[in-house]
Amino acid sequence: MPLKKTQRSLKNWTDQDWTTSSGKKSSETGEVYAPKKQIQRLKSTKKGRRKLAAANRKKRAATRAGKQHAKHGLHKGKKR
Protein backbone atom coordinates (compact mmCIF):
# COMPACT_ATOMS: atom_id res chain seq x y z
CA MET A 1 0.00 0.00 0.00
CA PRO A 2 1.58 3.31 -1.04
CA LEU A 3 2.16 6.06 1.48
CA LYS A 4 -0.05 9.15 1.55
CA LYS A 5 1.48 12.50 0.61
CA THR A 6 1.80 13.59 4.25
CA GLN A 7 3.43 10.29 5.19
CA ARG A 8 5.94 10.62 2.33
CA SER A 9 6.73 14.17 3.42
CA LEU A 10 7.37 13.05 7.00
CA LYS A 11 9.53 10.15 5.79
CA ASN A 12 11.62 12.50 3.62
CA TRP A 13 11.96 14.93 6.52
CA THR A 14 13.19 12.24 8.90
CA ASP A 15 15.57 10.75 6.31
CA GLN A 16 17.43 14.07 5.96
CA ASP A 17 20.67 14.54 7.88
CA TRP A 18 19.95 17.49 10.21
CA THR A 19 22.83 19.38 11.83
CA THR A 20 24.18 22.81 12.77
CA SER A 21 26.67 24.72 10.65
CA SER A 22 29.53 23.85 13.03
CA GLY A 23 28.44 20.24 13.52
CA LYS A 24 28.20 20.73 17.30
CA LYS A 25 25.07 20.56 19.44
CA SER A 26 22.70 23.50 19.14
CA SER A 27 22.41 23.62 22.93
CA GLU A 28 26.16 24.31 23.13
CA THR A 29 26.47 26.80 20.27
CA GLY A 30 23.01 28.36 19.91
CA GLU A 31 23.02 27.65 16.18
CA VAL A 32 19.99 26.68 14.12
CA TYR A 33 19.35 23.12 13.00
CA ALA A 34 18.78 22.59 9.29
CA PRO A 35 19.34 19.85 6.74
CA LYS A 36 23.04 19.35 6.00
CA LYS A 37 22.54 20.04 2.28
CA GLN A 38 20.85 23.37 3.03
CA ILE A 39 23.67 24.42 5.37
CA GLN A 40 26.31 23.51 2.79
CA ARG A 41 24.42 25.48 0.13
CA LEU A 42 24.18 28.52 2.41
CA LYS A 43 27.84 28.36 3.42
CA SER A 44 28.94 28.29 -0.23
CA THR A 45 27.95 31.92 -0.96
CA LYS A 46 28.55 35.21 0.81
CA LYS A 47 24.82 35.99 0.84
CA GLY A 48 24.07 32.55 2.28
CA ARG A 49 26.67 32.95 5.03
CA ARG A 50 25.07 36.28 6.01
CA LYS A 51 21.62 34.65 6.06
CA LEU A 52 22.93 31.80 8.21
CA ALA A 53 24.63 34.23 10.61
CA ALA A 54 21.43 36.28 10.91
CA ALA A 55 19.42 33.12 11.63
CA ASN A 56 21.90 32.14 14.35
CA ARG A 57 21.64 35.61 15.93
CA LYS A 58 17.83 35.35 15.97
CA LYS A 59 18.00 31.85 17.45
CA ARG A 60 20.39 32.93 20.21
CA ALA A 61 18.23 35.97 21.04
CA ALA A 62 15.10 33.81 21.27
CA THR A 63 16.93 31.29 23.46
CA ARG A 64 18.07 34.09 25.79
CA ALA A 65 14.45 35.28 25.96
CA GLY A 66 13.43 31.80 27.14
CA LYS A 67 11.69 30.69 23.95
CA GLN A 68 11.91 27.12 22.74
CA HIS A 69 11.36 27.97 19.07
CA ALA A 70 12.79 30.86 17.06
CA LYS A 71 11.47 32.38 13.84
CA HIS A 72 14.85 32.65 12.16
CA GLY A 73 13.70 32.68 8.53
CA LEU A 74 15.63 29.69 7.14
CA HIS A 75 12.44 27.66 6.71
CA LYS A 76 10.35 30.45 5.14
CA GLY A 77 7.82 29.27 2.63
CA LYS A 78 7.50 25.88 4.24
CA LYS A 79 4.09 24.94 5.59
CA ARG A 80 4.30 24.38 9.33
C-alpha positions as CSV (number, residue, x, y, z in Angstrom):
1,M,0.0,0.0,0.0
2,P,1.6,3.3,-1.0
3,L,2.2,6.1,1.5
4,K,-0.1,9.1,1.5
5,K,1.5,12.5,0.6
6,T,1.8,13.6,4.3
7,Q,3.4,10.3,5.2
8,R,5.9,10.6,2.3
9,S,6.7,14.2,3.4
10,L,7.4,13.0,7.0
11,K,9.5,10.2,5.8
12,N,11.6,12.5,3.6
13,W,12.0,14.9,6.5
14,T,13.2,12.2,8.9
15,D,15.6,10.8,6.3
16,Q,17.4,14.1,6.0
17,D,20.7,14.5,7.9
18,W,19.9,17.5,10.2
19,T,22.8,19.4,11.8
20,T,24.2,22.8,12.8
21,S,26.7,24.7,10.7
22,S,29.5,23.8,13.0
23,G,28.4,20.2,13.5
24,K,28.2,20.7,17.3
25,K,25.1,20.6,19.4
26,S,22.7,23.5,19.1
27,S,22.4,23.6,22.9
28,E,26.2,24.3,23.1
29,T,26.5,26.8,20.3
30,G,23.0,28.4,19.9
31,E,23.0,27.7,16.2
32,V,20.0,26.7,14.1
33,Y,19.4,23.1,13.0
34,A,18.8,22.6,9.3
35,P,19.3,19.9,6.7
36,K,23.0,19.4,6.0
37,K,22.5,20.0,2.3
38,Q,20.9,23.4,3.0
39,I,23.7,24.4,5.4
40,Q,26.3,23.5,2.8
41,R,24.4,25.5,0.1
42,L,24.2,28.5,2.4
43,K,27.8,28.4,3.4
44,S,28.9,28.3,-0.2
45,T,27.9,31.9,-1.0
46,K,28.5,35.2,0.8
47,K,24.8,36.0,0.8
48,G,24.1,32.5,2.3
49,R,26.7,33.0,5.0
50,R,25.1,36.3,6.0
51,K,21.6,34.7,6.1
52,L,22.9,31.8,8.2
53,A,24.6,34.2,10.6
54,A,21.4,36.3,10.9
55,A,19.4,33.1,11.6
56,N,21.9,32.1,14.3
57,R,21.6,35.6,15.9
58,K,17.8,35.4,16.0
59,K,18.0,31.8,17.4
60,R,20.4,32.9,20.2
61,A,18.2,36.0,21.0
62,A,15.1,33.8,21.3
63,T,16.9,31.3,23.5
64,R,18.1,34.1,25.8
65,A,14.5,35.3,26.0
66,G,13.4,31.8,27.1
67,K,11.7,30.7,24.0
68,Q,11.9,27.1,22.7
69,H,11.4,28.0,19.1
70,A,12.8,30.9,17.1
71,K,11.5,32.4,13.8
72,H,14.9,32.6,12.2
73,G,13.7,32.7,8.5
74,L,15.6,29.7,7.1
75,H,12.4,27.7,6.7
76,K,10.3,30.4,5.1
77,G,7.8,29.3,2.6
78,K,7.5,25.9,4.2
79,K,4.1,24.9,5.6
80,R,4.3,24.4,9.3
